[in-house]
């Protein structure tokens, strides 16, 4: 079944922005480091998370995500829309199981690309203040304090279970591939490499640490 392709959206910049929260100008610098991280993983691991011991990775003829741009678009749309895996798969022309595998593989590649560009969200107020060149006190004014978050939600954040980044179903069989750690949802300011000003990126969370394509 046919699915969404980067080629379909590149001529519609506003639709592309609506689907990804990223402009085309900001998207293009992400592609090379993203694809490099993806290819590095696929050299050692299969899509199902098991070690690669035989044939090398290759993109097959009717791959639902045939290009680096399509793979990056897939994970950006997933983060933006937070769709059910069956819906995400239908959108990109694959089944739910393949969509699940794609999310597990492409999310770490996206984080690696953001880190390579110096655009990965900061993990602490101190790190964020250093990146923005301001004091921690000034940084704290744009980040919701945990106490205020608890008061609004009526629950203790320390006692709340960690929310998953993506709705995931368990894989069939054991996986030896490196796992993506998931944290609580929050809004973290970060600096977009293609802009001089800080921008707010909202993530459900970001990680701290059979073939499809």
C-alpha positions in Angstrom: 0.0 0.0 0.0 1.3 3.5 -0.9 2.2 5.9 1.9 3.3 9.4 2.5 6.7 10.4 0.9 9.0 13.3 1.4 8.7 14.0 -2.3 4.9 14.5 -1.8 5.4 17.2 0.9 8.5 19.1 -0.1 6.5 21.3 -2.5 4.0 22.1 0.3 6.1 23.8 3.0 3.2 24.7 5.2 1.8 21.1 5.2 5.3 19.9 5.9 5.5 22.2 8.9 2.1 21.1 10.1 3.1 17.5 10.0 6.5 17.8 11.6 6.9 21.1 13.4 10.1 21.6 11.4 10.6 23.8 8.4 12.2 22.5 5.2 15.2 24.7 5.8 15.7 23.2 9.3 14.9 19.7 8.0 17.7 19.4 5.4 20.7 19.9 7.9 19.3 17.0 10.0 19.3 14.5 7.1 23.1 13.7 6.9 23.8 13.1 10.6 20.5 11.3 10.9 21.2 8.9 8.1 24.8 8.4 9.3 23.5 7.3 12.7 20.9 5.0 11.1 23.4 3.3 8.9 25.9 2.9 11.8 23.2 1.1 13.7 22.1 -1.1 10.8 25.7 -2.2 10.3 25.6 -4.0 13.7 21.9 -4.7 14.3 18.8 -5.8 12.3 15.5 -4.0 12.4 14.1 -6.5 14.9 16.9 -5.7 17.4 18.9 -8.8 16.9 22.7 -8.8 16.0 23.5 -8.7 12.3 25.5 -11.9 11.6 25.0 -12.5 7.9 23.9 -10.3 5.0 24.5 -6.6 5.0 21.7 -4.0 5.3 20.2 -2.8 2.1 17.1 -1.0 1.0 14.8 -3.4 -0.9 12.9 -2.5 -4.0 9.5 -1.8 -2.5 10.7 -0.4 0.8 8.0 1.9 2.4 10.8 4.3 3.5 13.2 4.2 0.6 15.2 7.4 1.2 16.9 9.1 4.2 14.4 11.9 3.9 11.5 9.5 4.1 13.0 7.9 7.2 13.5 11.2 9.0 10.0 12.3 8.0 8.6 9.1 9.5 10.0 9.7 12.9 9.3 13.4 13.0 5.6 12.8 12.1 5.4 10.2 14.7 6.7 12.6 17.4 4.5 15.4 16.2 1.2 13.5 15.9 1.7 10.8 18.6 -0.5 8.5 16.5 -1.3 4.9 17.2 1.2 2.6 15.6 -1.4 1.1 13.3 -2.3 4.7 12.1 1.4 5.6 11.7 2.0 2.5 9.7 -1.1 3.0 7.5 0.1 6.6 6.9 3.5 5.4 5.6 2.4 2.3 3.8 3.4 -0.4 6.3 1.8 -2.7 9.0 1.7 -2.0 12.7 4.6 -4.3 13.4 7.0 -2.6 11.0 5.9 0.8 12.3 6.8 -0.4 15.8 10.3 -1.5 14.6 10.8 1.8 12.7 10.1 3.9 15.8 12.5 1.9 17.9 15.3 2.2 15.3 14.8 5.8 14.0 14.2 7.6 17.3 17.8 7.0 18.6 19.1 8.0 15.2 17.2 11.3 15.4 18.6 12.0 18.9 22.1 11.3 17.6 21.6 13.8 14.8 20.4 16.5 17.2 23.4 15.9 19.4 25.8 16.1 16.4 24.2 19.5 15.5 24.3 20.7 19.1 20.5 20.9 19.1 19.5 18.1 21.5 17.4 19.3 24.4 19.4 20.1 27.5 18.9 17.7 30.4 19.3 20.2 33.2 18.9 23.9 34.0 22.6 24.3 34.3 23.3 22.9 30.8 20.5 24.9 29.3 21.7 28.1 30.9 25.2 27.5 29.5 23.8 26.9 26.0 21.6 30.1 26.1 24.3 32.2 27.8 22.1 33.3 30.6 21.8 32.6 34.3 20.0 29.6 35.8 17.5 32.0 37.4 16.6 33.4 34.0 16.4 29.9 32.5 14.1 28.8 35.3 11.5 31.4 34.2 10.9 29.5 31.0 10.8 26.0 32.4 7.8 25.0 34.5 9.0 24.1 38.0 8.1 20.6 39.2 6.3 22.1 42.2 4.0 24.1 39.9 3.5 21.1 37.6 2.5 19.0 40.6 0.0 21.7 41.8 -1.6 21.9 38.4 -1.8 18.2 38.0 -2.7 17.4 41.5 -0.1 14.7 41.8 3.5 14.3 43.0 5.8 14.2 40.0 8.2 12.0 41.9 5.5 9.4 42.5 4.1 9.5 39.0 5.1 6.7 36.7 7.2 7.6 33.8 5.1 8.2 30.6 6.3 6.4 27.5 7.6 8.4 24.6 5.5 6.3 22.1 2.8 3.7 22.6 4.7 0.5 22.1 3.9 -3.2 21.9 6.3 -5.8 22.9 8.6 -7.4 20.3 8.5 -11.1 19.5 11.6 -12.7 20.9 14.4 -11.2 22.9 16.3 -8.1 21.5 19.9 -7.5 22.2 20.0 -4.0 20.6 20.7 -1.0 22.8 17.4 0.2 24.4 16.0 3.7 24.3 15.4 5.0 27.8 12.1 6.9 28.3 11.4 9.8 30.6 8.5 11.9 31.8 6.9 14.4 29.4 8.1 18.0 29.7 8.8 21.1 27.6 12.5 21.9 27.3 13.8 25.0 25.5 16.5 24.3 23.0 18.4 26.2 20.3 17.6 25.4 16.7 20.9 25.3 14.7 19.4 27.2 11.8 18.1 30.1 14.0 19.7 32.5 16.4 16.9 32.5 18.9 15.8 29.7 21.3 12.7 27.8 20.5 10.5 25.5 22.6 10.3 21.9 21.5 7.6 19.8 23.2 8.5 16.1 23.5 6.7 13.3 25.3 10.2 12.5 26.4 13.7 12.1 25.0 16.0 9.1 25.4 19.0 9.5 27.8 21.1 7.0 26.5 13.0 -9.3 10.2 14.3 -6.5 7.9 12.2 -3.5 6.9 14.5 -1.3 4.8 
